[in-house]
Amino acid sequence: MNQTLMTSDASPEGRSMRWRVYAGIGVVVVLALAAGVWLLGRAHAAPATSGKDSVVPPLITVIIPSRGEVNASVSLTGLISARNDMPIGNEGDADRIAEVLVEPGDHVRQGQVLAKLNPITAQSQVDNMQASLEQERANAVMAKGEWERAQQGGSDLFSKEENERRRMSAATAEAKVKAAEAQVADARNRLAHTIIRAPTDGIVLTRTAEVGQIAVPGSTVLFRLARDGQIEMRGQVAEQDVSHLKIGQEAQVRLDGVARSFKGTVWQIGAIIDSTTRQGTVRIALPASDQDLRPGAFARAEIRSVAAWGSSCRRPRY
C-alpha cells in the first residue's frame, strides 16, 4: 500500500494536487493578515474621530530669542548688628559706681539716667569753689568801692599813684571773680558727669557697669547703645554680584531657629572690594522693634535683583 502512495505522489497528477493545496493555504494566510491589518487600522482611527477621547497631535513650540530684564537673586550670609553701636563711659573724674538703673534690652530716651557715680568728691569741690567765688566777689565789691571814692574825691584827696593803685585793685578783683566763676562752672560740670545719661534714644545692648566698680574715664565702656534702636544685617557678597545690587532693593533675611523671615532693605553697599577675599560689604536695614533680631545672631539673606540677561519668548503652534 505504501508503495502505491509513493507511486501516486511521484506522478504528475499528485504533484499538481499538492501545489494546489499549498497555494490555497497561502491565500488563506494572506487574507487573514490583510483582515488583521484592516481591523487594527480601524481600531487606531476610531479614537481620532470620537469626541473627548480624540488623540491630540504633538505640540510644536517655536522659540524666538530676545533680550530683556530677568529677575535674579543674590544670596549672602552675615551677622545681625546695631546700625550705630554707641559705647558709653564716664566722661568725668574716676569714681566709684553707686547705682545702675538700666539693663540690656531696655529702651531708653535721650537724657535718661543710666547709672550714677559717687557724688561726694565732686559735690565737695563745688562747695569749695562756690565759697571761693563768694570771697572774690566780696573783695571785688570792696575794691570797686575804694576806686569809686577816689574818683569822687578828685586829685586833691588822693595822689595820682593812689588813684592808679585803686583802679588796678578793682580791675584785678573783677578778674578774680570771673576766674572763680569759671572754676565753679567746671566743678558743677564734674558733678553733672557723676550721672551717666543716654546721649540719644536707643536700646541698651550691653551693660558692664556694676555697683562698686571704679569707672575710669576714657578706658571703661559701661554701656553699649543701639542708636534709635536701629538694627541691620552686615554681610559679604562675591565681587561679581556687587554690580547687581542697588540701594533700596528688598531682602529676605532668615535667622537660625526662627521660622519666619524678616523683610529688609539694602541701605549701603561697600565702596571697595576686599583684595584678599574678593568680596564686598552689604548692609541691610531691618525692623528696629522686633525682639527676635538680636545683635550677634548669624543670618542669611536673599536680595532680589534685576539683571539684563538673554531670554526667550515661546509661542506654541499645533
C-alpha positions in Angstrom: 0.0 0.0 0.0 2.8 2.4 0.8 4.3 1.6 -2.5 1.1 2.6 -4.1 1.0 6.1 -2.4 4.6 6.8 -3.3 3.8 6.0 -6.8 0.9 8.3 -6.8 2.9 11.3 -5.3 5.6 10.9 -7.8 3.1 11.1 -10.7 2.4 14.4 -12.4 -1.2 14.4 -11.2 0.0 14.0 -7.5 2.4 16.9 -7.7 -0.2 19.2 -9.2 -2.6 18.4 -6.5 0.0 19.1 -3.8 0.8 22.5 -5.2 -2.8 23.5 -5.3 -3.2 22.6 -1.6 -0.1 24.8 -0.8 -1.5 27.7 -2.9 -4.8 27.5 -1.1 -3.2 27.6 2.3 -1.1 30.7 1.3 -4.1 32.5 0.0 -5.9 31.9 3.3 -2.9 33.2 5.3 -2.6 36.4 3.2 -6.3 37.1 3.5 -6.1 36.6 7.3 -3.2 39.0 7.5 -5.0 41.6 5.4 -8.0 41.4 7.6 -5.9 41.8 10.7 -4.2 44.9 9.4 -7.6 46.4 8.3 -9.1 45.8 11.8 -6.0 47.2 13.5 -6.2 50.4 11.4 -9.8 50.9 12.2 -9.1 50.5 15.9 -6.5 53.3 15.8 -8.6 55.5 13.6 -11.7 55.3 15.7 -10.4 57.4 18.7 -9.4 60.2 16.4 -13.0 60.7 15.5 -14.7 60.1 18.8 -15.2 63.4 20.7 -13.5 63.7 24.0 -11.2 60.6 23.6 -9.7 62.0 20.4 -5.9 61.9 20.2 -4.2 65.3 20.4 -1.5 65.8 17.8 2.0 66.6 19.1 2.7 70.2 20.2 5.2 72.2 18.3 7.0 75.0 20.2 8.7 77.9 18.4 11.3 79.7 20.5 12.1 83.3 19.5 15.3 84.6 21.2 15.1 88.1 22.8 16.9 90.2 25.4 15.3 91.7 28.5 15.3 92.0 32.3 15.2 88.8 34.2 14.6 88.7 38.0 17.5 87.2 39.8 18.7 87.0 43.5 21.9 87.3 45.4 22.5 85.2 48.5 24.7 86.2 51.4 25.5 85.4 55.0 26.4 87.7 57.8 25.6 88.9 61.4 22.9 91.0 62.9 24.3 94.1 64.5 23.3 97.6 65.6 23.4 100.1 62.8 25.1 102.6 65.1 26.8 100.9 68.1 27.5 103.7 70.7 29.9 103.0 73.6 29.1 105.0 76.7 31.5 105.6 79.5 32.5 108.0 82.3 33.3 111.5 81.0 34.2 112.9 84.4 36.7 112.0 87.0 37.4 108.4 88.0 34.9 107.4 90.7 33.0 104.5 92.1 29.6 103.5 90.6 26.9 104.0 93.2 23.8 102.9 91.2 22.9 101.2 87.9 19.4 101.9 86.6 19.1 100.0 83.3 19.5 96.5 81.9 20.3 95.1 78.5 17.3 95.2 76.2 15.8 98.3 77.8 14.5 101.1 75.6 15.9 104.4 76.8 15.3 108.1 75.9 17.8 110.8 75.3 18.9 112.2 78.7 17.6 109.2 80.7 19.8 108.3 83.7 21.7 105.0 83.1 24.0 105.0 86.2 25.2 107.2 89.0 28.7 107.6 90.4 29.5 108.5 94.0 28.9 112.4 94.1 30.7 113.2 97.4 34.0 114.2 96.0 32.5 116.3 93.1 30.0 117.9 95.4 32.7 119.0 97.9 34.7 120.6 95.0 31.6 122.5 94.0 31.1 123.7 97.6 34.7 124.8 97.9 34.7 126.7 94.6 31.4 128.3 95.4 32.9 129.6 98.7 35.9 131.0 96.9 33.7 132.7 94.4 31.8 134.4 97.2 35.0 135.6 98.8 36.3 137.0 95.5 33.0 138.8 94.9 33.3 140.4 98.3 36.8 141.6 97.6 35.7 142.9 94.2 32.9 144.9 95.8 35.4 146.4 98.3 38.0 147.3 95.7 35.3 148.8 93.4 34.1 151.0 96.3 37.6 152.3 97.0 38.1 153.1 93.4 34.7 155.0 93.2 35.6 157.1 96.3 38.9 158.0 94.7 37.1 159.1 91.6 34.6 161.2 93.6 37.4 162.9 95.7 39.4 164.1 92.7 43.1 164.8 92.6 43.1 166.9 95.8 42.1 164.0 98.1 44.3 161.2 96.7 47.6 161.2 94.8 47.9 160.1 91.3 49.6 156.9 92.4 46.9 156.1 94.9 44.2 156.5 92.3 46.0 154.2 89.9 46.5 151.6 92.6 42.8 151.6 93.5 41.9 151.3 89.9 44.2 148.3 89.3 42.9 146.7 92.5 39.3 147.0 91.3 40.2 145.5 87.9 42.2 142.7 89.5 39.3 141.8 91.9 36.9 141.7 89.0 39.2 139.3 87.1 39.5 137.1 90.1 35.7 136.9 90.3 35.5 135.7 86.7 38.2 133.1 87.3 36.3 131.9 90.4 33.0 131.7 88.4 34.8 129.5 85.8 36.1 127.2 88.5 32.6 126.9 89.9 31.2 126.0 86.5 33.9 123.4 86.0 33.2 121.8 89.4 29.5 121.7 88.6 30.2 120.1 85.3 32.2 117.4 87.0 29.4 116.9 89.4 27.0 116.6 86.5 29.2 113.9 85.0 28.7 111.7 88.0 25.3 111.0 86.5 25.7 109.0 83.2 22.9 109.7 80.8 21.8 108.3 77.4 23.1 110.5 74.7 20.3 109.6 72.4 17.2 107.4 72.1 18.0 103.7 71.7 18.2 100.2 73.1 20.8 99.1 75.7 22.8 96.3 74.1 25.3 95.5 76.8 26.0 96.6 80.4 29.3 96.1 82.1 28.7 98.7 84.9 28.4 97.2 88.3 27.8 98.8 91.7 31.1 99.4 93.4 33.1 99.4 90.2 35.6 102.2 89.6 34.6 104.0 86.3 37.8 105.3 84.7 37.2 107.9 82.0 38.4 107.0 78.5 39.0 103.3 79.1 35.9 101.8 80.7 32.9 101.2 78.5 29.9 100.9 80.9 27.1 100.5 78.3 26.7 99.9 74.6 23.6 101.6 73.0 22.0 100.9 69.6 21.2 104.5 68.4 17.5 104.9 67.8 17.1 101.1 68.1 18.2 100.7 64.5 19.2 97.1 63.6 20.8 95.8 60.5 22.5 92.8 58.9 26.0 93.1 57.6 27.2 90.6 55.1 29.7 89.8 52.3 28.8 89.2 48.7 31.0 88.0 45.8 32.6 90.5 43.6 30.6 89.5 40.5 27.3 90.0 42.4 28.0 93.5 43.7 27.2 95.1 40.4 23.7 93.6 40.6 22.8 95.3 43.9 21.3 98.7 44.3 20.3 100.9 47.2 16.6 100.3 48.2 16.4 96.7 47.0 14.3 94.4 49.1 15.9 91.5 51.0 14.5 88.5 52.9 16.5 87.7 56.0 16.3 84.4 57.9 17.8 83.5 61.3 18.7 80.1 62.7 16.0 78.9 65.0 13.4 81.4 63.8 10.8 80.1 61.4 9.6 83.4 59.9 11.7 85.6 57.7 12.3 89.4 58.1 11.9 92.0 55.4 14.8 94.3 55.0 16.1 97.0 52.6 19.6 97.5 51.3 20.8 100.9 52.6 24.5 100.7 52.0 26.9 98.9 49.5 30.6 98.9 50.3 32.7 101.3 48.2 35.6 98.8 47.9 36.2 95.1 47.2 38.5 93.3 49.6 41.7 92.4 47.8 42.1 89.1 49.7 38.5 87.7 49.8 37.3 89.4 46.6 34.1 90.3 48.4 32.2 93.5 49.1 30.2 94.6 52.1 26.4 95.0 52.1 24.3 96.5 54.9 20.6 95.7 55.1 18.3 97.7 57.4 15.8 95.7 59.5 12.8 96.5 61.7 14.0 98.1 64.9 11.2 96.9 67.2 11.5 93.2 66.5 12.7 91.3 69.6 13.9 88.3 67.5 16.6 90.5 65.9 19.4 90.3 68.4 22.8 91.7 67.5 25.4 89.0 67.1 23.0 86.4 65.6 24.0 84.6 62.4 21.7 85.4 59.4 21.2 84.5 55.8 19.7 86.9 53.2 18.4 86.8 49.7 18.4 90.1 47.8 16.1 90.5 44.8 18.0 92.0 41.9 17.2 92.8 38.3 19.9 92.0 35.7 19.8 92.0 31.9 20.3 88.5 30.5 19.4 86.7 27.3 15.8 85.5 27.5 13.3 83.8 25.1 9.6 84.1 24.1 7.8 80.8 23.4 4.8 80.6 21.0 3.0 77.2 20.8 1.7 76.1 17.5 -0.3 73.0 16.5 
